[in-house]
Amino acid sequence: MRTLLSRVSISRKISAVLVLMALVASVVGVIGFVAIDTYDDRVDDIQNRSQRALLAEQVSGLIYKTVMDSRGIYMAKNKDEVQLFGKGIRESTASIGKRMAEWESLLPPGLKADFRKLNDSANDFIAIRNELVRLGIEVAPEAAEKHGNTPEGRANRVALGKQLEATAQRNIDSIKQANDELDAFKSRMIALMLTVGIGGVGAAVAVSVVVARAGIVRPIARITDTMSHLAEGTLSVEVAGTERGDEIGGMARAVEVFRQNALDRARMAAAEEAERKSKEQRTAAVERLVAGFDSSMSGILRTVSTAAAELDATAQGMSQTAEQTNDQAASTAAAAEQASVNVQTVASATDELSASISEISAQVARSTTIAAQAVGEAQATNQRVQGLVDAAQRIGDVVKLITDIASQTNLLALNATIEAARAGEAGKGFAVVASEVKNLATQTAKATEEIAGQIASMQQATGEAANAITGIGGTIAIINEIATSIASAIEEQGAATGEIARNVQEAARGTEVVTANITEVSRGATQTGSAASQVLGAAGELSRQSEQMKIEVERFLSGIRAA
């Protein structure tokens, strides 16, 4: 029964109850129509019998009047008196003939055989009385009396009177019997109509109560209880009625969608929390890397500055040595030896500078990779936030669907209230149910309005988050560009350092030649002076690049910390 009710829409349930009530009313109406038709037939039969009884009484009265007029003729003293009484007799006998003919027309076929005997006696009576009048007028009153006042005439009158009396009594008895049968029929019809009407209305009310409770009230109460649990945050509650085929099933499926969306939001919130913690961990790791990078770069820059200062001093010493070699050939060997020592020092410093630049290049490449990863993560986060925006939009659509269903339920409740008002007393209980459905639909509409407001706030907050993440992505991209610039600068420093190393090697080879062949001291001193000038220029360039790299590193670290 419940399965059948769950497959039928509320409007069809209400229509079925109304059809049942209409069927009961139709059955009662048909019974009433048949009863009234039969009652009319029986009343017509009683009227027919009453009319026949009246005709019998009228004929009996006319016979009595004819007998009295006949006695008037017997006692008449002249023809004028005979004619006066004769006129009355003829009028009475004519009326008797008409009444008898009318009486015969009212008889059913089964009574006409007995009526013919009565009619024959009446005709004999009429013939005797008419002949009596003729004899009284044409002959004398005595002749009339002699014809009419005979044993045969009296026997005819007595027999006719008894027949009329018996017929009248039968009519009276039949009328009484017909009235009794009519009263019994009326009682049976009233009892039948009351039984069918009360039983049918009772059955319709019982069906209405069953349909209202099992098909409308209880499912809505379950959905209301489920929505209360969902509103309290209990998302594990099971939504009953989703398999139903009526409007309540649609509401249950909408509530199930709402529950699934709430579960999705909870899972997304957990994922966002995990992402936030992961991001905080990545941020802490980046800060640690930045701190380590800052410490490493500071040491490297200090080393580069020291090496540049030493390289500058060495270049100046080489220049002075070359001048002294040109002026004092005698001290060339000692100067060459000192130059060799200085060149080895420069080579060692150059190697240290090259190693430092390689370390800086590796750190910058790592920073570039981290910045690129940060850009990718910012883009992925932006896509997730956009997914939140889309999900919020879909939730808004679901809320609109629930609002439409509540509006339709409200309209159905209004229609049910109108139909219940039309049904009168029988529809009062259903009117209460319809009012409850209407209140539920109104509460649902208010709840969906509040949900729509919350969703709008969520959509606004999500949009702001998306904009903020987009800004973060742009900032990280700028940092990536800065890191790339630093990498390019470091590559230039590496090239300059290589040039210095090559110059130092040439200087070393020059000092070896000076040591081996003192005769080429002058030329070697000249080459040493030239190399010293180049080393001095390279040392100045190295110092400037070191300062620029320090500025770029500080800017890069500031950008990373700000991000």
C-alpha positions in Angstrom: 0.0 0.0 0.0 2.8 2.4 0.9 4.7 1.5 -2.2 1.6 2.2 -4.3 1.1 5.6 -2.5 4.7 6.5 -3.0 4.4 6.1 -6.8 1.4 8.3 -7.1 1.6 12.1 -7.0 -0.1 14.2 -4.3 -2.5 15.7 -6.8 -3.6 12.2 -8.0 -4.0 11.0 -4.4 -6.3 14.0 -3.7 -8.1 13.3 -7.0 -8.6 9.7 -6.1 -10.1 10.6 -2.7 -12.4 13.1 -4.5 -13.4 10.5 -7.1 -14.2 8.1 -4.3 -16.4 10.7 -2.6 -18.0 11.5 -6.0 -18.6 7.8 -6.5 -20.3 7.5 -3.2 -22.4 10.5 -3.9 -23.3 9.0 -7.4 -24.3 5.7 -5.8 -26.5 7.5 -3.3 -27.9 9.6 -6.1 -28.7 6.6 -8.2 -30.4 4.9 -5.3 -32.3 8.0 -4.6 -33.4 8.4 -8.2 -34.6 4.8 -8.4 -36.3 5.1 -5.1 -38.1 8.3 -6.1 -39.1 6.8 -9.5 -40.5 3.7 -7.8 -42.1 5.8 -5.1 -43.8 7.9 -7.8 -45.1 4.7 -9.5 -46.5 3.4 -6.2 -48.1 6.8 -5.4 -49.6 6.7 -8.9 -51.0 3.3 -8.2 -52.4 4.4 -4.9 -54.0 7.4 -6.6 -55.5 5.1 -9.2 -57.0 2.9 -6.5 -58.2 5.9 -4.7 -59.8 7.2 -7.9 -61.5 3.9 -8.4 -62.7 3.9 -4.8 -64.0 7.4 -5.3 -65.8 6.3 -8.5 -67.4 3.4 -6.6 -68.6 5.8 -4.0 -69.9 8.2 -6.6 -71.7 5.3 -8.5 -73.2 4.1 -5.2 -74.4 7.6 -4.5 -75.9 8.0 -8.0 -77.7 4.6 -7.5 -79.1 5.8 -4.2 -80.3 9.1 -5.9 -81.8 7.1 -8.8 -83.7 4.9 -6.3 -85.0 8.0 -4.5 -86.1 9.7 -7.8 -87.8 6.4 -8.8 -89.8 6.5 -5.6 -90.7 10.1 -6.5 -92.1 8.9 -9.8 -94.0 6.2 -7.9 -95.7 8.9 -5.8 -96.1 11.5 -8.6 -99.6 12.8 -9.0 -99.2 14.1 -12.6 -96.8 13.9 -15.5 -95.1 17.1 -14.6 -93.8 15.6 -11.4 -92.9 12.4 -13.4 -90.9 14.4 -15.8 -89.1 16.2 -13.0 -88.1 13.0 -11.3 -87.5 11.3 -14.6 -85.0 14.0 -15.6 -83.0 13.4 -12.4 -83.1 9.6 -13.1 -81.8 10.0 -16.7 -79.0 12.4 -15.5 -78.0 10.0 -12.8 -78.0 6.9 -15.1 -76.0 8.8 -17.6 -73.5 9.8 -14.9 -73.4 6.2 -13.8 -72.5 5.1 -17.3 -69.7 7.7 -17.5 -68.4 6.8 -14.1 -68.4 3.1 -15.0 -66.6 3.8 -18.3 -64.0 5.9 -16.4 -63.7 3.2 -13.8 -63.0 0.6 -16.4 -60.3 2.7 -18.0 -58.4 2.8 -14.6 -58.5 -1.0 -14.0 -55.5 -3.2 -14.6 -56.0 -6.1 -16.9 -56.3 -8.6 -14.1 -59.4 -6.9 -12.6 -61.4 -6.3 -15.7 -63.1 -9.7 -15.7 -64.7 -9.1 -12.3 -65.6 -5.6 -13.3 -67.6 -6.8 -16.3 -70.0 -8.5 -13.9 -70.4 -5.3 -12.0 -70.8 -3.4 -15.2 -73.5 -5.8 -16.5 -75.5 -5.3 -13.2 -75.1 -1.5 -13.6 -76.3 -1.6 -17.2 -79.3 -3.7 -16.1 -80.0 -1.2 -13.4 -79.8 1.7 -15.9 -82.1 -0.1 -18.3 -84.7 -0.7 -15.7 -84.6 2.8 -14.4 -84.8 4.4 -17.9 -87.7 2.1 -18.8 -89.4 3.2 -15.6 -89.1 6.8 -16.6 -90.5 6.1 -20.1 -93.5 4.3 -18.7 -94.1 7.0 -16.1 -94.1 9.7 -18.8 -95.8 7.9 -21.6 -98.3 5.7 -19.6 -98.7 6.5 -15.9 -96.8 6.5 -12.6 -98.6 3.3 -11.7 -97.1 1.6 -14.8 -93.7 2.9 -13.8 -94.1 1.5 -10.3 -95.4 -1.8 -11.6 -92.2 -2.1 -13.8 -89.7 -0.9 -11.3 -91.0 -1.8 -7.9 -90.7 -5.6 -8.5 -88.7 -8.3 -6.8 -86.5 -8.5 -9.9 -85.8 -4.8 -9.7 -85.1 -4.9 -6.0 -82.9 -7.9 -6.4 -80.9 -6.1 -9.2 -80.5 -3.0 -6.9 -79.5 -5.1 -3.9 -77.0 -7.2 -5.9 -75.5 -4.0 -7.5 -75.2 -2.4 -4.1 -73.4 -5.5 -2.6 -71.1 -5.6 -5.6 -70.3 -1.9 -5.2 -69.8 -2.4 -1.5 -67.5 -5.4 -2.0 -65.6 -3.5 -4.7 -65.3 -0.4 -2.5 -64.0 -2.5 0.4 -61.5 -4.2 -1.8 -60.3 -0.8 -3.0 -60.0 0.4 0.6 -58.1 -2.7 1.5 -55.8 -2.4 -1.5 -55.2 1.2 -0.8 -54.3 0.4 2.8 -52.0 -2.4 1.6 -50.4 -0.1 -1.0 -49.9 2.6 1.7 -48.3 0.0 4.0 -46.1 -1.3 1.2 -45.2 2.3 0.3 -44.2 3.1 3.9 -42.1 -0.1 4.0 -40.5 0.8 0.7 -39.7 4.3 1.9 -38.2 2.9 5.1 -36.0 0.4 3.1 -34.9 3.1 0.7 -34.0 5.5 3.6 -32.1 2.8 5.4 -30.3 1.8 2.2 -29.4 5.4 1.4 -28.2 6.1 4.9 -26.2 2.8 4.9 -24.6 3.5 1.5 -24.1 7.2 2.3 -22.7 6.8 5.8 -20.7 3.7 4.8 -19.4 5.3 1.7 -18.5 8.6 3.4 -16.9 6.6 6.2 -14.8 4.6 3.8 -13.9 7.8 1.9 -12.8 9.5 5.1 -10.8 6.4 6.1 -9.1 6.2 2.8 -8.5 10.0 3.0 -6.9 9.6 6.4 -4.8 6.7 5.3 -3.7 8.5 2.1 -3.0 11.7 4.1 -1.0 10.1 6.8 0.8 7.4 4.9 1.2 9.2 1.6 1.7 12.9 2.7 2.0 13.7 6.4 4.5 11.0 7.5 6.8 11.3 4.5 6.9 15.1 4.9 7.5 14.7 8.6 10.5 12.4 7.9 11.9 14.9 5.4 11.4 17.7 7.9 13.3 15.6 10.6 16.1 14.9 8.0 16.4 18.6 7.1 16.6 19.4 10.9 19.5 17.0 11.3 21.2 18.4 8.2 20.7 22.0 9.6 22.3 20.8 12.8 25.3 19.5 10.8 24.5 15.8 11.1 25.4 14.8 7.5 25.4 11.1 8.2 21.6 11.0 8.4 19.9 8.9 5.6 17.4 10.7 3.4 14.3 8.6 3.2 11.9 8.7 0.2 14.2 9.4 -2.7 12.8 6.4 -4.6 9.2 7.9 -4.4 7.5 9.0 -7.6 5.5 11.8 -6.1 6.4 15.4 -5.2 7.6 14.3 -1.8 10.1 12.1 -3.6 11.3 15.1 -5.6 11.7 17.0 -2.3 13.6 14.0 -0.8 16.0 13.9 -3.8 16.6 17.6 -3.6 17.4 17.2 0.1 19.8 14.3 -0.8 21.5 16.6 -3.3 21.8 19.2 -0.6 23.3 16.6 1.8 25.8 15.4 -0.9 26.8 19.0 -1.5 27.2 19.6 2.2 29.4 16.4 2.3 31.4 17.7 -0.7 31.8 21.1 1.0 33.0 19.3 4.2 35.5 17.3 2.1 36.7 20.4 0.3 37.1 22.2 3.6 39.2 19.4 4.9 41.2 19.4 1.7 41.6 23.2 1.9 42.8 22.8 5.6 45.3 20.2 4.5 46.4 22.4 1.6 46.7 25.4 4.0 48.9 23.4 6.4 51.0 22.1 3.4 51.3 25.7 2.2 52.4 26.8 5.6 55.0 24.0 5.7 56.2 25.0 2.2 56.3 28.6 3.3 58.4 27.7 6.4 60.7 25.6 4.2 61.1 28.5 1.8 61.9 30.8 4.7 64.5 28.4 6.0 65.9 28.2 2.5 65.9 31.9 2.2 67.7 32.3 5.5 70.3 29.7 4.5 70.6 31.4 1.1 71.1 34.7 2.8 73.7 33.3 5.1 75.5 31.5 2.3 75.4 34.5 0.0 76.7 36.9 2.7 79.7 34.6 3.3 80.3 34.3 -0.4 80.0 38.0 -1.0 82.4 38.7 1.8 84.8 36.2 0.3 84.5 37.7 -3.1 85.1 41.2 -1.7 88.2 40.0 0.1 89.5 38.2 -3.0 88.9 41.3 -5.0 90.8 43.4 -2.5 93.6 41.0 -2.6 93.5 40.8 -6.3 93.7 44.6 -6.5 96.7 44.7 -4.1 98.4 41.9 -6.1 97.8 43.8 -9.4 99.3 47.0 -7.9 102.3 45.0 -6.6 102.8 43.4 -10.0 102.8 46.9 -11.6 105.4 48.2 -9.2 107.5 45.0 -9.8 107.4 45.5 -13.5 108.6 49.1 -13.2 111.3 48.1 -10.8 112.4 45.4 -13.3 112.7 47.9 -16.1 114.8 50.3 -13.8 116.8 47.7 -12.0 117.7 44.6 -14.0 119.8 43.4 -11.2 116.8 42.8 -9.0 114.8 41.1 -11.8 115.2 37.6 -10.5 114.0 38.4 -7.1 111.1 40.5 -8.5 110.2 37.6 -10.9 110.2 35.2 -8.0 108.0 37.5 -6.0 105.7 37.9 -9.0 105.4 34.1 -9.2 104.3 34.0 -5.6 101.8 36.8 -6.2 100.5 35.1 -9.3 100.0 31.8 -7.4 98.1 33.8 -4.8 95.9 35.4 -7.5 95.3 32.0 -9.0 94.2 30.6 -5.6 91.9 33.6 -5.0 90.5 33.2 -8.5 89.7 29.5 -7.9 87.9 30.4 -4.7 86.0 33.1 -6.5 85.0 30.7 -9.3 83.8 28.1 -6.7 81.8 30.8 -4.9 80.2 31.9 -8.2 79.3 28.3 -9.0 77.6 28.0 -5.6 75.8 31.2 -6.1 74.6 30.0 -9.6 73.4 26.7 -8.0 71.5 28.6 -5.3 70.0 31.0 -7.8 68.9 28.1 -10.1 67.3 26.4 -7.0 65.5 29.7 -6.2 64.3 29.9 -9.8 62.9 26.4 -9.6 61.2 27.1 -6.3 59.7 30.3 -7.7 58.4 28.3 -10.8 56.9 25.7 -8.5 55.2 28.5 -6.5 53.7 29.9 -9.7 52.4 26.5 -10.6 50.9 26.0 -7.1 49.3 29.4 -7.3 47.7 28.6 -10.6 46.5 25.2 -9.2 45.1 26.9 -6.2 43.4 29.5 -8.4 41.8 26.6 -10.4 40.6 25.0 -7.1 39.0 28.3 -6.0 37.4 28.6 -9.4 36.0 25.1 -8.8 34.6 26.3 -5.5 32.9 29.2 -7.4 31.3 26.7 -9.8 30.2 24.5 -7.0 28.7 27.5 -5.2 26.8 28.3 -8.4 25.5 24.7 -8.7 24.4 24.9 -5.0 22.5 28.1 -5.9 20.8 26.2 -8.7 19.8 23.5 -6.3 18.4 26.1 -3.9 16.4 27.6 -6.7 15.0 24.1 -7.5 14.0 23.6 -3.8 12.3 27.1 -3.9 10.3 26.1 -7.0 9.3 22.8 -5.4 8.2 24.7 -2.2 6.2 27.1 -4.4 4.5 24.2 -6.2 3.8 22.5 -2.9 2.3 25.8 -1.6 0.1 26.0 -4.7 -1.0 22.4 -4.3 -1.8 23.0 -0.6 -3.9 26.1 -1.6 -5.8 24.0 -4.2 -6.3 21.2 -1.6 -7.6 23.8 0.9 -10.1 25.1 -1.7 -11.2 21.5 -2.6 -11.5 20.7 1.1 -13.7 23.8 1.6 -15.9 22.7 -1.2 -16.3 19.3 0.4 -17.7 20.9 3.5 -17.6 18.9 6.7 -16.0 15.9 5.0 -13.1 18.0 3.9 -12.2 19.6 7.3 -9.6 17.0 8.2 -8.1 17.3 4.7 -8.1 21.1 5.1 -5.9 20.7 8.2 -3.5 18.5 6.3 -3.4 21.0 3.4 -2.7 23.8 5.8 0.2 21.9 7.4 1.6 21.2 3.9 1.3 24.9 3.1 3.1 25.9 6.3 5.8 23.4 5.5 6.2 24.8 2.0 6.4 28.3 3.5 9.1 27.3 6.0 11.0 25.5 3.2 10.9 28.7 1.1 12.3 30.8 4.0 15.0 28.2 4.7 16.1 28.2 1.0 16.2 32.1 1.1 18.6 31.9 4.0 20.7 29.3 2.3 20.7 31.4 -0.9 22.1 34.3 1.2 24.8 32.2 2.7 25.7 30.8 -0.7 26.0 34.4 -2.1 28.3 35.3 0.8 30.4 32.2 0.1 30.5 33.1 -3.7 31.8 36.6 -2.8 34.4 35.3 -0.4 35.5 32.7 -3.0 35.8 35.3 -5.7 38.0 37.5 -3.4 40.2 34.5 -2.6 40.6 33.8 -6.3 41.6 37.4 -6.9 44.1 37.3 -4.0 45.6 34.0 -5.3 45.9 35.5 -8.8 47.8 38.5 -7.2 50.1 36.1 -5.4 50.8 34.2 -8.6 51.8 37.5 -10.3 54.1 38.4 -7.5 55.8 35.0 -7.6 56.2 35.4 -11.4 58.0 38.7 -10.8 60.2 37.0 -8.3 61.0 34.3 -10.9 62.0 37.0 -13.3 64.3 38.6 -10.7 65.9 35.2 -10.0 66.4 34.8 -13.8 68.1 38.2 -13.9 70.4 37.3 -11.0 71.3 34.0 -12.7 72.3 36.0 -15.9 74.4 38.3 -13.8 76.1 35.4 -12.1 76.9 33.9 -15.5 78.5 37.2 -16.4 80.6 37.0 -13.2 81.6 33.5 -14.1 82.8 34.7 -17.5 84.8 37.5 -15.9 86.4 35.1 -13.4 87.4 32.8 -16.3 89.1 35.8 -18.0 90.9 36.6 -14.8 92.1 33.0 -14.5 93.4 33.0 -18.0 95.3 36.2 -17.3 96.8 34.8 -14.1 98.0 31.7 -16.0 99.6 33.9 -18.6 101.3 35.9 -15.8 102.6 32.6 -14.3 104.0 31.5 -17.5 105.7 34.9 -17.9 107.4 34.7 -14.5 108.7 31.3 -15.4 110.2 32.6 -18.6 111.7 35.6 -16.7 113.2 33.2 -14.2 114.5 30.9 -16.9 115.9 33.6 -19.2 117.0 36.8 -17.5 117.9 38.2 -20.9 114.2 38.6 -21.6 113.6 40.4 -18.3 112.7 43.6 -20.0 110.1 42.0 -22.3 108.8 39.9 -19.5 108.5 42.9 -17.2 106.5 44.7 -20.0 104.2 41.7 -20.3 103.9 41.5 -16.5 102.9 45.2 -16.4 100.3 44.7 -19.1 99.0 41.6 -17.2 98.9 43.6 -14.0 96.8 46.3 -15.7 94.4 43.7 -16.9 94.2 42.1 -13.5 93.6 45.5 -11.9 90.7 46.2 -14.3 89.3 42.7 -13.7 89.6 43.2 -10.0 87.7 46.5 -10.3 85.0 44.8 -12.4 84.9 42.0 -9.9 84.4 44.4 -7.1 81.5 46.2 -8.9 79.9 43.0 -9.9 80.1 41.8 -6.3 78.3 45.0 -5.1 75.7 44.6 -7.8 75.2 40.9 -6.9 74.8 41.9 -3.2 72.1 44.4 -4.1 70.3 41.9 -6.4 70.5 39.2 -3.7 69.1 41.5 -1.0 66.3 42.5 -3.4 65.6 38.8 -4.2 65.5 38.0 -0.5 63.2 40.9 0.3 60.8 39.8 -2.5 60.7 36.3 -1.2 60.1 37.4 2.3 57.4 39.8 1.2 55.7 37.0 -0.8 
